[in-house]
Amino acid sequence: MDSAAIDADPIRRAITRSVLLLCKELHITVIAEGIETVQEAAMLRGLGVRLFQGYLFASPALENLSPIAPGIIDAVRAAHELALLEAPAAALAAAM
């Protein structure tokens, strides 16, 4: 498998959507790890993920967890909202 990000790879999105549906049916809370871009976070948010970790939010730190850089949360929300406006039917189908 190539190293395409999940937001750019329809096969990875399909696998992720299926795993998220299974987790939902089994009442398992999902934490998306390894998030590096706003686009990845927004796409996963569109699929229903609400908990994230990765370099986008903070570098790994054992003793000092730095705060999320200003504007990152708003950028993820804005990208997600833009995606909803661009393809509302697809976003609704993906969330179910």
C-alpha positions in Angstrom: 0.0 0.0 0.0 1.3 3.5 -0.8 1.7 6.2 1.8 -1.2 8.4 0.7 -2.9 10.2 3.5 -6.3 8.9 4.5 -8.0 12.1 3.2 -6.6 11.4 -0.3 -7.1 7.6 -0.5 -10.6 6.3 -1.1 -9.6 2.8 -0.2 -8.3 3.9 3.2 -11.5 5.9 3.7 -13.7 2.9 3.0 -11.7 0.7 5.4 -11.9 3.4 8.1 -15.6 4.0 7.5 -16.2 0.2 8.0 -14.1 0.1 11.2 -15.8 3.1 12.6 -19.2 1.6 11.9 -18.1 -1.6 13.7 -16.8 0.4 16.7 -20.1 2.3 16.9 -22.2 -0.9 16.9 -19.9 -2.3 19.6 -20.0 0.9 21.7 -16.2 1.4 21.3 -14.8 4.9 21.6 -12.4 5.7 18.8 -9.2 7.8 19.1 -7.7 8.7 15.8 -3.9 8.6 16.1 -1.1 9.9 13.9 -3.1 12.9 12.7 -0.7 15.3 10.8 -2.9 17.5 8.7 -6.0 19.6 9.0 -7.4 17.7 6.0 -7.0 14.3 7.8 -8.6 15.6 10.9 -11.5 17.2 9.0 -12.1 14.0 7.0 -12.1 11.8 10.1 -14.4 14.3 11.9 -16.8 14.0 8.9 -16.8 10.3 9.6 -17.8 10.8 13.2 -14.4 10.7 15.0 -14.2 13.2 17.8 -11.0 12.3 19.6 -7.6 12.9 17.9 -3.9 12.8 18.7 -0.9 13.4 16.5 1.7 16.0 15.4 -1.0 18.3 14.2 -2.0 18.9 17.8 1.3 18.4 19.7 4.7 16.7 19.5 5.2 13.7 21.6 6.3 14.7 25.1 6.5 12.5 28.2 6.6 15.2 30.8 5.4 18.4 29.1 2.4 18.3 26.8 2.3 21.6 25.0 -1.0 23.3 24.2 -2.5 22.9 20.8 -1.3 25.7 18.6 -3.8 28.6 18.3 -6.2 28.2 15.4 -5.7 24.4 14.8 -9.1 23.5 16.3 -10.9 26.2 14.4 -9.0 25.2 11.2 -10.2 21.6 11.6 -13.8 22.7 12.2 -13.7 25.1 9.2 -12.3 22.4 6.9 -15.0 20.0 8.1 -17.8 22.5 7.6 -16.5 23.4 4.1 -16.5 19.7 3.2 -20.1 19.5 4.4 -21.1 22.4 2.2 -19.3 21.0 -0.8 -20.8 17.5 -0.5 -23.6 17.3 2.1 -25.1 14.1 0.8 -21.7 12.3 0.8 -20.9 13.5 4.3 -24.3 12.4 5.6 -23.9 9.0 4.1 -20.3 8.6 5.5 -21.5 9.5 9.0 -24.0 6.7 9.0 
